[in-house]
Amino acid sequence: MIEVIFEQTGSPLDVLMLKESEIPLPQKDEVLIRVTARNINPSDLLFIQGIYGISPKLPSSAGFEASGVVEEGDLTGKFKKGERVMFTTLGTWREWVCVPVAWVVPVPDGMPDEVACQVLINPLTAYGMLEQSGLGEGDWLLITAGASAFGKFAVQMAKARGIKVAMTVRHEEQKELLMHLGADLVINTEKESLQKLIFQKTETGVQVVFDAVGGILGAKAFSCLSKNGKMIVFGSLSLENMPVNSGLFIFKNLKMEGFWLSTWLEGLDTHERRKMFHEVFEFLMKEDFQINIEGKFHLEEFRKAIKAYEKPGRNGKILLVS
């Protein structure tokens, strides 16, 4: 089989390489999966650079999320050969992978691989953060990096709950797309004042911020919170620390907390997990749900895929397919 690996951390285009390897053999409580689709997430590239929450054990493959077909089922009979599945594991940028049964989820009938390969990170993160936010109908939510895949999932989920949504972008052409998905306000932070427009629209500010950027933009978003508001931080795309005005914490009684999907999932019991998957799958299968895919590349075209991912103003997901 072929796989994309790196032997040292660094810029993905500099350190990633193709390698011919043996098809792995599943161990007890594992299934062997032929990978059909993988989506590129920010976490994938941060991991390759060595600046993610977990560090690679070199040499390492890349990618955390994918969909595929079971080629060799597990001994318990939970998954059988030929079954379509979605899963998370370290190293999905390969043709075959062995995955613990606990990390594998059957793909619902009618869900294409292009959707299934991106269900277990962004949609679940959006669902978890909305649950953690405490937002109700009529409340305001501000999402930074609004044109990201997460932003598009989150705005559609939030609107289904009656939540008002403001979003930030850096390219003017992204505004119309996000308004079409349900955003009430989209702000181009390259040309417009975030704080001014937020307070013009909401009067008192937003109740919650979902921040994936950090840095100066994160600090500006934090200042848009209303009294007793909360910022939930789940990324740092700017790779810069957030210079927050500490007085805002005191005089507006604000809160800031982190969100990492793995940690949040660990706190769910079996009933809560089933409820989560049921609600997320039901949402993703709605006729009016929209998902954008900008490009598909074969695994050996990973360099083209990464360049497409890094294209400014990109409005859809980049997939690696087999």
FENZI-V921965 format. One record per backbone hydrogen bond with DSSP energy under -0.5 kcal/mol. NH is the residue of the N-H (numbers start at 1). CO is the residue of the C=O. If there is no record, write none. Layout:
# FENZI-V921965
{{NH | CO} {NH | CO}}
This chain:
# FENZI-V921965
{{3 | 19} {4 | 93} {5 | 3} {5 | 17} {6 | 60} {7 | 15} {10 | 48} {14 | 11} {15 | 11} {16 | 12} {17 | 5} {19 | 3} {21 | 1} {30 | 27} {31 | 99} {32 | 72} {33 | 31} {33 | 97} {34 | 69} {35 | 33} {35 | 95} {36 | 67} {37 | 67} {38 | 320} {39 | 65} {39 | 117} {40 | 318} {41 | 39} {44 | 41} {45 | 41} {46 | 42} {47 | 43} {48 | 44} {49 | 45} {50 | 46} {50 | 47} {51 | 46} {58 | 56} {59 | 6} {60 | 6} {62 | 4} {66 | 87} {67 | 37} {68 | 85} {69 | 34} {70 | 83} {71 | 32} {72 | 32} {74 | 79} {77 | 74} {82 | 70} {83 | 80} {85 | 68} {86 | 105} {87 | 66} {88 | 103} {89 | 64} {91 | 63} {91 | 89} {92 | 62} {92 | 63} {93 | 62} {94 | 92} {95 | 2} {97 | 33} {99 | 31} {101 | 29} {103 | 100} {104 | 101} {105 | 86} {107 | 84} {111 | 108} {112 | 110} {115 | 112} {116 | 112} {117 | 113} {118 | 115} {119 | 116} {123 | 118} {124 | 119} {125 | 121} {126 | 122} {127 | 123} {128 | 124} {129 | 125} {130 | 126} {131 | 127} {132 | 128} {133 | 129} {134 | 130} {138 | 162} {139 | 136} {141 | 164} {142 | 208} {143 | 166} {144 | 142} {144 | 210} {146 | 168} {148 | 145} {152 | 148} {153 | 149} {154 | 150} {155 | 151} {156 | 152} {157 | 153} {158 | 154} {159 | 155} {160 | 156} {161 | 157} {161 | 158} {162 | 159} {163 | 158} {164 | 139} {166 | 141} {167 | 185} {168 | 143} {169 | 187} {174 | 171} {175 | 172} {177 | 173} {178 | 174} {179 | 175} {180 | 176} {181 | 177} {182 | 178} {182 | 179} {183 | 178} {184 | 165} {185 | 165} {187 | 167} {189 | 169} {189 | 187} {191 | 188} {192 | 188} {194 | 192} {197 | 193} {198 | 194} {199 | 195} {200 | 196} {201 | 197} {202 | 198} {203 | 199} {204 | 202} {206 | 224} {207 | 140} {208 | 140} {209 | 230} {210 | 142} {211 | 209} {211 | 232} {212 | 210} {215 | 240} {218 | 214} {219 | 215} {220 | 216} {221 | 217} {222 | 218} {223 | 219} {224 | 221} {225 | 222} {226 | 206} {228 | 252} {229 | 226} {230 | 207} {231 | 255} {232 | 209} {233 | 231} {233 | 257} {234 | 211} {235 | 211} {237 | 212} {238 | 213} {239 | 236} {243 | 241} {244 | 242} {246 | 244} {248 | 245} {249 | 245} {249 | 246} {250 | 246} {251 | 247} {252 | 248} {254 | 248} {254 | 249} {255 | 229} {257 | 231} {259 | 233} {263 | 260} {264 | 260} {265 | 261} {266 | 262} {267 | 263} {267 | 264} {268 | 265} {273 | 269} {274 | 270} {275 | 271} {276 | 272} {277 | 273} {278 | 274} {279 | 275} {280 | 276} {281 | 277} {282 | 278} {283 | 279} {284 | 280} {285 | 281} {286 | 283} {289 | 286} {294 | 317} {295 | 317} {297 | 319} {299 | 321} {301 | 298} {302 | 299} {305 | 301} {306 | 302} {307 | 303} {308 | 304} {309 | 305} {310 | 306} {311 | 308} {314 | 311} {317 | 292} {319 | 295} {319 | 317} {320 | 38} {321 | 297} {321 | 319} {322 | 36}}
